[in-house]
Amino acid sequence: MTPDSDHCTRRRLLRTGAVTVLGVAGTGVGAAQNETADSGDANPSGQADDGESPYTETYRNTIDSVVLVSVSGAGGGPGGGLGSGFVIDDQHIVTNNHVVQGASEGGIEIQFSNEEWRTASIVGTDVYSDLAVLSVEDMPDVADGLSLSESEPAIGQTVLAIGNPLGLDASVSHGIVSGTDRSLPSPTGFSIPAAIQTDAPINPGNSGGPLVGLEGDVLGVVFAGAGQTIGFAISALLANRVVPALIEDGTYEHAYMGVGVRPVGPEIAAEIGLDEPVGVLVVEVVPDGPADGVLEPSTRGRPTGGDVIVAIDGEAIPNQPALSSYLALETSPGDTIEIEIVRDGEPQTVELTLEARPDAERPPAPIPGGPGERPPSTEP
C-alpha cells in the first residue's frame, strides 16, 4: 500500500479548558460523530459542568506524543504523503510500515504538537505486521512516550483514535472495541493476526496513530487500509513483540509452520467424523517447510486424509484467526510445539519445530485492494 496521501496542514490544537476537544473525523460518507458516554441519569450527555467531554483529559494527556508523519518519495515517485505516529521514548516513534515505505533518504519529516519539525530516519520495518520504528534526534520536551498495553482490550471498551485523518491535524474520534483477534490484509499474502476492530471513525491519514483507552495506554496502532466504515488497529500485544526487535535489530522474525488451512464447517466435520465443526483443516503443506512430514494435507482439496488442527500446546484452536494469533503472540522461530490433531477420525498429538517465515514469494499487493490472501491462506 502506498502511504496515506493527504495534504499536510498546520496543527489546530485545542488547549483551553472551556473547549471540548472532540475533533471527530468524518466517516466514509462525510458524517461526523460528536457522541459522549453516559455518566448517570443526572448528566446523560456525559459532559462536565464546564462543557468538557469525558474524553478531553485523555486527549490532553496523549496529543503531545502523537505526531504527523510527512513523507517524500524517492525521485518524486511513490512514497509521498502523510500519516500519523506516536512517541514511545526519548528517541523513537512508532508508525505503519506502509506510511514510510518508499520514502527517500531524509524524506521523512515529523511535526509535533508544538509545531516543531524534525527529520526522522528509519530504524526498522516489518512488512508482515505493517509496523515501523523511526528515530528522531533532539526529541522535543513536549513529547512524552506513550505505553503499549500488555493486555487485550475488552469488547465494548471505549477507545479514541488520535491522528491526522484526511489532513485534519490533531483530530480525535471515539468509539468502542468492536472485536478482537481479527485478521487484517497484508501486502505479503500473510494476514496480520490479533488485530482490534473498532467503530471509531478512521480514515487515510490516521494510519500509524495510536488507538488509546481512556487511561491513555496504547491498545493498538491504527490501520486505515481496510476501509472507512469499519476501523482496525494492529494490537499492542503484537507491537510489544515486534517493536523492541525493530529497535534492536531492524527486523523481526515471525514463526512459520508452512501450512495452508481452511475452516472446518459442518459438512467437513461430518465427513471426517468430528462431533463439532471446530478447528482448521490442513489443505496444503509447503515442501521442505516445518510441517513437511509432520502434518498431512487433505487429498485434492477434499477432507479425506487431511489433518484437522484442534489445539496447540493445550490451547484450543477453534478457527484460523486463533491459529494465527497463537503463533504470532505465543511462539518464536525455533520453538517446538505440540499440535493436537484429528487424523482419519482419531485424535493424535504431533510435535513440530517452527522456523522463521521466509521472504514473500510475490510482489506486495496494495492493502486497499482486498485481503490479498492465497487461497487457501498460508499461515505464519
N, C-alpha and C positions, 0 to 999 in steps of 0.2 A: 504493500500500500504506500502511496506517496504521502508525505507529511500533510497534516491538516493545512489547507491553503486558505487562510483568512487574512484580510488586510490588518496590519498592525496599527492599533490606535493607542493613544495615551491612556494611562490608567485613570479611572474615575473612582477614587476611593471615598467611601462614606465613613467619616470618622467622628462626627458629632454625636453625642449621646441621645439627641432627640429624634434622630432619623433612623427608621427601620432599614437595615441593610439587606433586604431581600431583593437583590438584583437578579431575579429569576430568569433563567434562559428560556427562550421560547421553545415549543415543541416543533416537530416537523411541519406542522400546518400553521405555525406562527402564533399559537395561543400561548399566553403567559399564565403562570400559576403564582398566586400570592396567598397560599393557604397557610394557616397556622394550626398548631396542635391544640387539642383540648387540654385545659388545665383546671377543670372543675366547672360546676354549673354557674358559679358566681362570675366567671370570666370565660365564657365558651370560646372566645376568639383566641385565647392563649396569650394575648398581649399584656404586657405590664402596663401599669398606670401611666408611665411616661411614653407609651406608644411603641416601645421596642418589642420585637417578636422574640419568641423563645430561642431563636437561632442567632441572635445578634452577638451574644458573648462568644459563641463558638466561632463565628466568623471573625470577630476581632482577634481572637487568640490564635488563629491559624493563617489569616490572609497575608501577614508579613513573610510567611515561609512559602507562599505559593508564588510561582514566577511565570512570566510569559517567555516562551522559547521561540525565538525568531531564527529561521534557518535560511541560508543562501545555498543554492545548489551549485555544484561544480560546473563551470563554464556556462552558467545560466540555464543548465538543464534541470532535470527532475531533482527534487530535493528542496526547493524553495517553499516557504510557507511558514506557518506558526502553529504552536501547540502550547501546552502547559507543562508544568513540572512542579516539584516541591523539594525543599531543602531537607536533608536528613542529618547533616552535621556541619561543621565549620568549613567544609570543603566541597561536599558532594551534593548533587541534585539528581533525583530520580525522574525519569520520563519514559515515554514509549520509544521502543526502537524505531517504529515507523515514522515518528516525528523527526528524528535526526538522521535517518537513513538517507544517504546520498548527499549529505552536507559537504560543502567544500572545506578545505583546510582554513581554519579561522572563520568559518561561516556560521557559527552558532553564537548568537548574542542573547543574553539573558537580561530581562528587565525586572527589577524588584519593585515592591510596593511603594518605596520612596522615590521611584522613577530613576534610580541609578541603573546604569547598564554595565555589564561585564561580558567579556568574551569567554566562552566555555570550550573546553576540549573534551573529547570522548574518552572515558576511562575504560568502559567495556560495554558490550552489547550482546543480547541474546535474542535471536530471531524467533526461537521456539516459544518463549514466554512473552515476546514483544516488550521486553524491558531494556532500558539503557541507563547507565550512570554517567553523569557529566561531572567535570571538575572545574571549579572556579577559584582563581586566586583572589585574595583580598575580599572575602565574602562580606557584604555589608552587615554592620552590627544589628540592623533591624531584623535580620532573618535568623530565627532560631530553628533548630532541627525539629521536624515532626517525627513521632514514633510510629513504627509499623506495629499494628496489633498482632499479638501472638495467639489469638483465639478466633474461632469462626464466629461471624456475626449471627445474631438471632433473626429468624424470619419475622418481619414486622418491625424491626428496629429502625428508628429514624436515622436518616443519613443526609449529609449535604455533599453536593458535588461542587467543588470550587475550582475556577479556572477562567478561561477566556473563550467562551463559545461564540463562534461567528465574529470574532474580533472584539466582543464586548468585554473589556478588561475587568478583572477582579469581580466577576459575577459569581453568584451562588444560587443553586437550585436545590430543592429539597424533595425528599420522598421517603420511601421505606425500602428495606431489603426485601425484595420480592421472591428471591430464591437463591440458593447456594449450590455449589457442586455442579455448575453448568460447564459445558464445553464450548469454547469460542473458536472461530475460524482463525487460522494462522497462515502466513504466506508459504508454508513449507509442506502442506499435506498432513501434518500432525495438528491435532487440536490443542488449544490452551486449556488445561484442566482446572478444576476447582474454582471457577470464576463465580463472581457475585452478580446477580441480576437485581436491578433496581428500577423503580418507576420515576426516579428523579430525572427531569429532562436533561439530556446530554446531546450535544451537537459537535460537529467538527470545530476544533479549537480547544475543546475540553480534554482531548487526548493527552494523557500523561499527568494530569492533575490528580489531586487526592479525592477519594471518597471517604469522608470522615464521619465518625459518630459524634454525638453531642459532647462527649468528653474531649474531643479534639484528636483522638488517635486515628491513624490512617487504617481503614479497613480494606482498601483496595486502590489500585492505580486505574484511573478511568480509561476505558477503551471505547472510543467513539466510532469504530469502524463497522459495527454490526447493525446500524440503523438508528433512526432518530425517534422512533416511537417506543422503544424499549432500550434501557440502558444496561451497560455491563461494566465491570471492573475486574482487573486481574487481582486475585486475592492477595492480601498481605501475607498470608501463610506461604504462598509460593514466592512472593517477593523476598520474604525473610530468608529463603534458601538461596535465591538467585543473586540478590544484590550484594551480599558480602563477597561472593565468589567473583563477581564482576569487578569489585573494588580491588581485590587481592590479585586476581589472575587475568582479568579482562574477558574471561569466558566462563561458561557454566556447562557442565556435563550432565545430561539428563539420562536417567535409567531407561534401558531399552530391552524389551522382550523379543521383538521381532515376530509379531503375530498380527494377523488380520482377524477381526472379530465382528460379530453382529449380534443383536439382541436375540434372546430366546423368547419367542412368542408361544401362544397356546398350541399352535399346530406343530411347531418343532418339539415342544415339551412332550406332547402326546406321542410323537414318532419315536423319540429316544427314551421314553419311559420315565420322564420326570413327573413327580406329583404336582409340581407348580411350575409355571413359566418364569424361571428365575435364572440369573447367570448370563454368561456370554458364550456363544458358540465360536470355537476356533475354526475359521474357514480358510485360513492361509497361514503357512509357516515360511518365513523368509529363509531361503537356503543359506546354510552356514551361519545362521543367526543363533542367538542364545536358546531359542525354543526348538531348534532343529534336532530331531532325535529324542526330544523330551515330550513334546505335545504333538497330537495327531490332528490334522485338519480334516474337515468333512470331505466327502467324495464328490467332486464335481459340483460343489455348491450345495449338496444335499446334506442333511444332518448325519446320515449313516456314516459311522466311523469317526465322527468328529468329537473332540473333547469339549465338554462344557465346563468352564471355569466358574466355580461357585464360591470360593474363598481363597484368600492368600494370607498366610501366617495367622490363621484363625479369624481374620476379618472377612465378613461376608461381602461378596461382590455380586450385588443384585443386577447390575446393569453396566453398560460401557463407561458412563461418566465416573462411576465408583471405581472401576479398574484404573482409569487414567489418573484420578485423584490420588488413589493409594500409591501408585508407582511414583507420582510426582512429589508427594509430600512425605512419604514414609520410607523410600528406598533410595539407594545410590548405586552407580555402577560398581560392580564387584560384589554386591550383596548376593547371598544365596537365599532364595525364598522358597517356602513350602506352598505348593498350589494344590488345593483340593479340587478334583475334577470328577466328572461323571463320564466314564468311557464304556460304551456298549452297555449302558444301563447300570453299571456298577460303580460305586464311589471308590476313588483311589486318591493317593497323595503322591505327588512327584516333586522333586527339587529342581530348581532352575537357577543358574547364576547369571545375573543381569550384566549387561555390557553398556558402554557408553553409546548413545544414539549416534549413528553415522550421519554424515552430511546429507542434506536433502538431495534427492536424485533428479530433481527437475527444477526449472527456474521458478522463483516465487510468483505466486498469483496475487493479484490485488485483493486486499482484505474485503472491500465492499462488494466484490463480485459474487460472494457466496461462500459457503463453508470450505470449499477447496479440499474436501476430503477425498482420499482414494476410496472407491467402493470395492470391497469393504475397507473401512478405515484401518490404518496401521497404527497400532498402539506404541507409545514410547517404549 
